[in-house]
Amino acid sequence: MVLAFKVNEVKNLNDFVYTLEKDLTLNVPKKDSDYKDFDSGNYDGKSALYKDSEFTEILYYYRTKINEGSNYTYLLRFIVPSSRYHSEIDAEIRKLADNFSPDV
């Protein structure tokens, strides 16, 4: 799943993460790992592992950091049944996420 939001200013990444984690319509499970931060120049973000008895999810939060005009925030969400989640699936997900590049 990819969610994209257009914002005028650079969005506070921690506020964005908090808002989406608490959004009841997204039904995000409990966080099961520390956040991993990354920075790629014009955008940065963080990711974390979430899980419950039914699903394991890896969520990536991105924000663009363009000083003027249009900025974006993105949620990249991967959901796997917990019974099928293992290191190979994790590696595939991370490879897909590594190829995601916010249009900046």
Backbone as JSON Lines, residues from 0, in Angstrom:
{"i":0,"aa":"M","n":[0.84,-1.16,0.0],"ca":[0.0,0.0,0.0],"c":[0.9,1.23,0.0]}
{"i":1,"aa":"V","n":[0.53,2.21,-0.8],"ca":[1.22,3.49,-0.79],"c":[0.18,4.57,-0.56]}
{"i":2,"aa":"L","n":[0.4,5.4,0.43],"ca":[-0.41,6.59,0.67],"c":[0.47,7.8,0.45]}
{"i":3,"aa":"A","n":[-0.02,8.78,-0.27],"ca":[0.75,10.0,-0.54],"c":[-0.09,11.2,-0.15]}
{"i":4,"aa":"F","n":[0.57,12.18,0.47],"ca":[-0.1,13.42,0.89],"c":[0.72,14.6,0.41]}
{"i":5,"aa":"K","n":[0.08,15.53,-0.26],"ca":[0.76,16.75,-0.68],"c":[0.64,17.79,0.43]}
{"i":6,"aa":"V","n":[1.78,18.36,0.83],"ca":[1.8,19.39,1.87],"c":[2.64,20.55,1.37]}
{"i":7,"aa":"N","n":[2.32,21.75,1.81],"ca":[3.05,22.93,1.33],"c":[4.42,23.06,1.95]}
{"i":8,"aa":"E","n":[4.52,22.84,3.24],"ca":[5.81,22.98,3.92],"c":[6.38,21.61,4.23]}
{"i":9,"aa":"V","n":[7.61,21.58,4.68],"ca":[8.24,20.33,5.08],"c":[7.54,19.84,6.34]}
{"i":10,"aa":"K","n":[6.96,18.68,6.27],"ca":[6.19,18.11,7.37],"c":[7.12,17.55,8.44]}
{"i":11,"aa":"N","n":[6.74,17.73,9.71],"ca":[7.49,17.13,10.8],"c":[7.3,15.61,10.72]}
{"i":12,"aa":"L","n":[8.38,14.88,10.52],"ca":[8.3,13.44,10.3],"c":[7.73,12.7,11.5]}
{"i":13,"aa":"N","n":[8.12,13.09,12.7],"ca":[7.61,12.41,13.89],"c":[6.11,12.61,14.05]}
{"i":14,"aa":"D","n":[5.61,13.8,13.72],"ca":[4.16,14.05,13.77],"c":[3.43,13.18,12.76]}
{"i":15,"aa":"F","n":[4.01,13.05,11.57],"ca":[3.42,12.23,10.52],"c":[3.33,10.77,10.96]}
{"i":16,"aa":"V","n":[4.42,10.25,11.5],"ca":[4.45,8.86,11.97],"c":[3.42,8.66,13.07]}
{"i":17,"aa":"Y","n":[3.39,9.55,14.04],"ca":[2.44,9.44,15.16],"c":[1.0,9.41,14.65]}
{"i":18,"aa":"T","n":[0.69,10.32,13.72],"ca":[-0.67,10.42,13.2],"c":[-1.09,9.13,12.5]}
{"i":19,"aa":"L","n":[-0.22,8.57,11.68],"ca":[-0.59,7.36,10.95],"c":[-0.62,6.13,11.85]}
{"i":20,"aa":"E","n":[0.26,6.06,12.83],"ca":[0.22,4.93,13.76],"c":[-1.07,4.92,14.57]}
{"i":21,"aa":"K","n":[-1.61,6.08,14.84],"ca":[-2.82,6.17,15.67],"c":[-4.1,6.19,14.86]}
{"i":22,"aa":"D","n":[-4.01,6.26,13.53],"ca":[-5.19,6.31,12.67],"c":[-5.94,4.99,12.75]}
{"i":23,"aa":"L","n":[-7.15,5.02,13.3],"ca":[-7.91,3.79,13.51],"c":[-8.3,3.11,12.21]}
{"i":24,"aa":"T","n":[-8.47,3.87,11.13],"ca":[-8.85,3.25,9.87],"c":[-7.71,2.43,9.27]}
{"i":25,"aa":"L","n":[-6.48,2.74,9.62],"ca":[-5.33,1.96,9.13],"c":[-5.09,0.71,9.96]}
{"i":26,"aa":"N","n":[-5.55,0.72,11.21],"ca":[-5.44,-0.45,12.09],"c":[-4.01,-1.01,12.13]}
{"i":27,"aa":"V","n":[-3.05,-0.14,12.4],"ca":[-1.65,-0.54,12.47],"c":[-1.41,-1.33,13.76]}
{"i":28,"aa":"P","n":[-0.81,-2.52,13.68],"ca":[-0.51,-3.28,14.9],"c":[0.53,-2.57,15.77]}
{"i":29,"aa":"K","n":[0.83,-3.17,16.9],"ca":[1.81,-2.61,17.83],"c":[3.21,-2.67,17.22]}
{"i":30,"aa":"K","n":[3.98,-1.59,17.41],"ca":[5.35,-1.53,16.91],"c":[6.19,-2.58,17.64]}
{"i":31,"aa":"D","n":[6.99,-3.32,16.87],"ca":[7.77,-4.42,17.43],"c":[9.28,-4.22,17.29]}
{"i":32,"aa":"S","n":[9.69,-3.05,16.79],"ca":[11.11,-2.78,16.63],"c":[11.35,-1.28,16.81]}
{"i":33,"aa":"D","n":[12.61,-0.93,16.93],"ca":[12.96,0.49,16.95],"c":[12.84,1.03,15.53]}
{"i":34,"aa":"Y","n":[12.7,2.34,15.44],"ca":[12.69,2.98,14.12],"c":[14.09,2.95,13.53]}
{"i":35,"aa":"K","n":[14.15,2.76,12.22],"ca":[15.41,2.89,11.48],"c":[15.29,4.15,10.64]}
{"i":36,"aa":"D","n":[16.16,5.12,10.89],"ca":[16.13,6.39,10.17],"c":[16.99,6.3,8.91]}
{"i":37,"aa":"F","n":[16.59,7.04,7.89],"ca":[17.39,7.14,6.67],"c":[17.24,8.54,6.1]}
{"i":38,"aa":"D","n":[18.24,8.97,5.35],"ca":[18.24,10.3,4.74],"c":[18.87,10.2,3.36]}
{"i":39,"aa":"S","n":[18.15,10.64,2.36],"ca":[18.63,10.57,0.97],"c":[18.66,11.93,0.31]}
{"i":40,"aa":"G","n":[19.01,12.95,1.05],"ca":[19.13,14.3,0.47],"c":[17.82,15.04,0.45]}
{"i":41,"aa":"N","n":[17.08,14.95,-0.66],"ca":[15.82,15.69,-0.79],"c":[14.66,15.04,-0.04]}
{"i":42,"aa":"Y","n":[14.87,13.83,0.46],"ca":[13.83,13.2,1.29],"c":[14.51,12.38,2.38]}
{"i":43,"aa":"D","n":[13.77,12.18,3.46],"ca":[14.24,11.32,4.53],"c":[13.07,10.53,5.06]}
{"i":44,"aa":"G","n":[13.33,9.68,6.04],"ca":[12.24,8.89,6.57],"c":[12.69,7.95,7.66]}
{"i":45,"aa":"K","n":[11.77,7.07,8.0],"ca":[12.04,6.05,9.0],"c":[11.16,4.85,8.71]}
{"i":46,"aa":"S","n":[11.58,3.71,9.22],"ca":[10.8,2.49,9.05],"c":[10.78,1.74,10.38]}
{"i":47,"aa":"A","n":[9.81,0.84,10.49],"ca":[9.7,0.01,11.69],"c":[8.89,-1.23,11.36]}
{"i":48,"aa":"L","n":[9.06,-2.24,12.21],"ca":[8.32,-3.49,12.11],"c":[7.17,-3.43,13.11]}
{"i":49,"aa":"Y","n":[6.0,-3.85,12.67],"ca":[4.8,-3.89,13.51],"c":[4.22,-5.29,13.41]}
{"i":50,"aa":"K","n":[3.67,-5.8,14.5],"ca":[3.04,-7.1,14.38],"c":[2.06,-7.39,15.5]}
{"i":51,"aa":"D","n":[1.17,-8.31,15.17],"ca":[0.24,-8.87,16.14],"c":[0.15,-10.37,15.82]}
{"i":52,"aa":"S","n":[-0.79,-11.06,16.39],"ca":[-0.86,-12.51,16.19],"c":[-1.23,-12.88,14.75]}
{"i":53,"aa":"E","n":[-1.84,-11.96,14.03],"ca":[-2.3,-12.27,12.68],"c":[-1.37,-11.78,11.56]}
{"i":54,"aa":"F","n":[-0.86,-10.53,11.7],"ca":[-0.07,-9.93,10.63],"c":[1.25,-9.35,11.13]}
{"i":55,"aa":"T","n":[2.25,-9.39,10.25],"ca":[3.51,-8.7,10.45],"c":[3.58,-7.65,9.34]}
{"i":56,"aa":"E","n":[3.93,-6.43,9.72],"ca":[3.95,-5.33,8.77],"c":[5.26,-4.56,8.88]}
{"i":57,"aa":"I","n":[5.74,-4.11,7.75],"ca":[6.86,-3.18,7.73],"c":[6.34,-1.9,7.1]}
{"i":58,"aa":"L","n":[6.47,-0.8,7.84],"ca":[6.0,0.49,7.37],"c":[7.19,1.42,7.18]}
{"i":59,"aa":"Y","n":[7.15,2.13,6.08],"ca":[8.15,3.15,5.75],"c":[7.43,4.48,5.67]}
{"i":60,"aa":"Y","n":[7.97,5.48,6.35],"ca":[7.43,6.83,6.33],"c":[8.46,7.73,5.65]}
{"i":61,"aa":"Y","n":[8.04,8.49,4.67],"ca":[8.93,9.38,3.93],"c":[8.39,10.8,3.98]}
{"i":62,"aa":"R","n":[9.29,11.76,3.89],"ca":[8.89,13.14,3.68],"c":[9.91,13.8,2.76]}
{"i":63,"aa":"T","n":[9.42,14.63,1.86],"ca":[10.33,15.39,1.02],"c":[10.74,16.64,1.78]}
{"i":64,"aa":"K","n":[11.92,17.15,1.44],"ca":[12.48,18.31,2.16],"c":[12.86,19.41,1.17]}
{"i":65,"aa":"I","n":[11.89,19.82,0.37],"ca":[12.11,20.89,-0.58],"c":[11.66,22.18,0.1]}
{"i":66,"aa":"N","n":[12.5,23.19,0.12],"ca":[12.2,24.4,0.87],"c":[11.0,25.18,0.34]}
{"i":67,"aa":"E","n":[10.79,25.15,-0.95],"ca":[9.73,25.97,-1.49],"c":[8.65,25.13,-2.15]}
{"i":68,"aa":"G","n":[7.42,25.56,-1.98],"ca":[6.32,24.96,-2.73],"c":[5.86,23.62,-2.22]}
{"i":69,"aa":"S","n":[5.74,22.71,-3.14],"ca":[5.09,21.43,-2.87],"c":[6.03,20.41,-2.24]}
{"i":70,"aa":"N","n":[5.61,19.87,-1.14],"ca":[6.3,18.76,-0.49],"c":[5.3,17.63,-0.36]}
{"i":71,"aa":"Y","n":[5.81,16.44,-0.1],"ca":[4.96,15.27,0.03],"c":[5.39,14.44,1.22]}
{"i":72,"aa":"T","n":[4.43,13.71,1.77],"ca":[4.72,12.67,2.74],"c":[4.13,11.38,2.18]}
{"i":73,"aa":"Y","n":[4.79,10.27,2.48],"ca":[4.37,8.98,1.95],"c":[4.39,7.94,3.05]}
{"i":74,"aa":"L","n":[3.46,7.02,2.96],"ca":[3.49,5.81,3.77],"c":[3.58,4.64,2.79]}
{"i":75,"aa":"L","n":[4.59,3.82,2.95],"ca":[4.76,2.6,2.18],"c":[4.57,1.46,3.17]}
{"i":76,"aa":"R","n":[3.54,0.64,2.93],"ca":[3.15,-0.37,3.91],"c":[3.14,-1.77,3.27]}
{"i":77,"aa":"F","n":[3.82,-2.7,3.92],"ca":[3.85,-4.09,3.49],"c":[3.21,-4.94,4.58]}
{"i":78,"aa":"I","n":[2.24,-5.76,4.21],"ca":[1.52,-6.59,5.18],"c":[1.67,-8.06,4.78]}
{"i":79,"aa":"V","n":[2.1,-8.88,5.74],"ca":[2.32,-10.31,5.5],"c":[1.66,-11.08,6.64]}
{"i":80,"aa":"P","n":[0.97,-12.18,6.35],"ca":[0.47,-13.01,7.46],"c":[1.65,-13.43,8.34]}
{"i":81,"aa":"S","n":[1.5,-13.3,9.63],"ca":[2.61,-13.6,10.55],"c":[3.14,-15.02,10.37]}
{"i":82,"aa":"S","n":[2.28,-15.95,10.03],"ca":[2.71,-17.33,9.85],"c":[3.6,-17.51,8.62]}
{"i":83,"aa":"R","n":[3.61,-16.55,7.7],"ca":[4.41,-16.65,6.47],"c":[5.6,-15.7,6.47]}
{"i":84,"aa":"Y","n":[5.75,-14.91,7.51],"ca":[6.84,-13.93,7.57],"c":[8.13,-14.61,8.01]}
{"i":85,"aa":"H","n":[9.21,-14.41,7.24],"ca":[10.52,-14.94,7.6],"c":[11.58,-14.06,6.95]}
{"i":86,"aa":"S","n":[12.84,-14.39,7.14],"ca":[13.94,-13.52,6.72],"c":[13.97,-13.28,5.2]}
{"i":87,"aa":"E","n":[13.59,-14.27,4.41],"ca":[13.57,-14.07,2.95],"c":[12.49,-13.08,2.54]}
{"i":88,"aa":"I","n":[11.34,-13.16,3.16],"ca":[10.27,-12.19,2.89],"c":[10.72,-10.8,3.32]}
{"i":89,"aa":"D","n":[11.35,-10.72,4.47],"ca":[11.87,-9.44,4.96],"c":[12.86,-8.84,3.95]}
{"i":90,"aa":"A","n":[13.74,-9.65,3.42],"ca":[14.72,-9.18,2.45],"c":[14.04,-8.7,1.17]}
{"i":91,"aa":"E","n":[13.02,-9.4,0.71],"ca":[12.28,-8.98,-0.48],"c":[11.6,-7.63,-0.26]}
{"i":92,"aa":"I","n":[11.0,-7.46,0.91],"ca":[10.32,-6.21,1.24],"c":[11.33,-5.07,1.26]}
{"i":93,"aa":"R","n":[12.45,-5.28,1.9],"ca":[13.46,-4.22,1.99],"c":[14.03,-3.87,0.61]}
{"i":94,"aa":"K","n":[14.14,-4.86,-0.26],"ca":[14.6,-4.59,-1.62],"c":[13.59,-3.72,-2.37]}
{"i":95,"aa":"L","n":[12.31,-4.03,-2.23],"ca":[11.27,-3.21,-2.85],"c":[11.29,-1.79,-2.3]}
{"i":96,"aa":"A","n":[11.42,-1.67,-0.99],"ca":[11.44,-0.34,-0.36],"c":[12.67,0.46,-0.8]}
{"i":97,"aa":"D","n":[13.8,-0.2,-0.97],"ca":[15.0,0.47,-1.41],"c":[14.83,1.06,-2.82]}
{"i":98,"aa":"N","n":[13.96,0.48,-3.61],"ca":[13.72,0.96,-4.96],"c":[12.63,2.02,-5.03]}
{"i":99,"aa":"F","n":[11.93,2.26,-3.93],"ca":[10.94,3.33,-3.89],"c":[11.65,4.66,-3.75]}
{"i":100,"aa":"S","n":[11.31,5.58,-4.6],"ca":[11.94,6.9,-4.55],"c":[10.87,7.98,-4.68]}
{"i":101,"aa":"P","n":[10.65,8.75,-3.64],"ca":[9.68,9.84,-3.75],"c":[10.07,10.77,-4.88]}
{"i":102,"aa":"D","n":[9.1,11.18,-5.66],"ca":[9.36,12.09,-6.79],"c":[9.63,13.47,-6.24]}
{"i":103,"aa":"V","n":[10.9,13.85,-6.25],"ca":[11.3,15.18,-5.73],"c":[12.01,15.99,-6.79]}
